[in-house]
Amino acid sequence: MSLFQGSINKFIELVKNDNKKIICYGVGKMLDNFIYKSSLLESIECLIDSDINKIGKKIKILDKEFCINDINILENYDSKNFLILITSGYYNEIIEKIYKSFSDKSFIVAVYPIINITYDNSEEFFKNRVLDECINEYRSLLKINGLDFIEIEKKIDEKSKYIIGDSDYRPLVIPRIMIMPTTKCNFTCIGCSSLLPLFDNPQDVDINQIIKDFDIFFSAIDECIRITIGGEPFLYKDLDKILEYLISQDKVLGILMITNSTIVPKNNVIELLKYNKIYIEISDYGHLEKMSKLVSLFEKENIKFEVLTQQYWTDMGNTQKRNRSLEELRFSYLNCEQSRLIKGFHDGYFYTCARSARLKSLGIYDAKEDSFKFSDYSVSEIRKKIQEMYYEKDIAISCDYCDLGTLPNKIIDAGIQKKENMKKSEYTIVKRSEYEKLKINSKLKE
Ligand code: SF4
């Protein structure tokens, strides 16, 4: 057995050029992700999983049906024509199992989470971590705004060309950032990614500082596809001023707000939420009565939103130092979605991710390698620094205080409270059209 070294592109080349077939080990989200990225569904011959509840079952991926097997099926395949691709976070255990049981076979084994963060050159890095993320964000915006498939594809083609630029100029386009105006929250969620329950003395950032940071940030970049307002945004007293600024800022295409559904915004904020750029995700943590009020208010006022039900979070763990090696930190950083999407600023500093900003505010680490202060640099220097953060940075010290980018993940229920002051309702709110789809899907399965 030998481990494949190289990027996902090199793996695709190997499959295509040598006409190899793939045996995928792991049938979760990572498999879907691989198929989406590689378009190699036709080359997949067989699926394996360790979960006894899945073995023997059939799954359909697009129009191809597979039976899920246990590891012993490898006996039937020769290592000359077949490659193994591990599409699971438990790859170390799986490698060991294959090694122990099939040491007589010289399979080439590729690990999806590793080839997926291996880049052949800086252009590949840019394409995967900036361009693709910008396009994903842009696609979401276009869908929210009700464009049809043809219009979306046309606009995406134009946007891709703009982001890539030409030999003379590549604009600095950012997929998404998060601003963190407050550490206040009325909830105490276990697993809060923003660590808000740890703040003994939660504070608002002064609105003048936020506007100053916006001015600097937007003069340094060309476009930001989407901006998220972090914390519980409806608790921030000057949210109207943030929204007014962002609505009139042409360099921001969309504003995403995520609320825990228990705070009804003030009237002047409601007026601003009606703007086309704004989309609200209502997290259903079980407070049905308050959520219903918010839903009916947003419907009445024609505010765009959706309710996110039955969410799960990846546990980011406590804030203690893990003493990871540089290689582990690099893996963690590159494997973490937040390192691509949730960079952002807080109180005059730009951070590599929201966790980094919160850890610094809590005095847990100094964030020197993972942040910079806007006021220490000129606009052109800031542009360069932001560019480096997106186009070059491949490691962060903050990942030594966090488990989000490590594998395997630990999944936890979203919104479970430390202080049990809220009884979670057994019911939720589902959009009627979605409910009909659910009914049809369940009938199809019968
Ligand atoms: S600290 Fe590292 S793993 Fe955690 S959210 Fe930030 S980039 Fe991701």
Residues whose N, C-alpha, C, O or C-beta is under 5 A from the ligand:
A	BS01	SF4	S332 Y333 C336 Q338 S339 C353 R355 S398 C399 C402 L404 G405
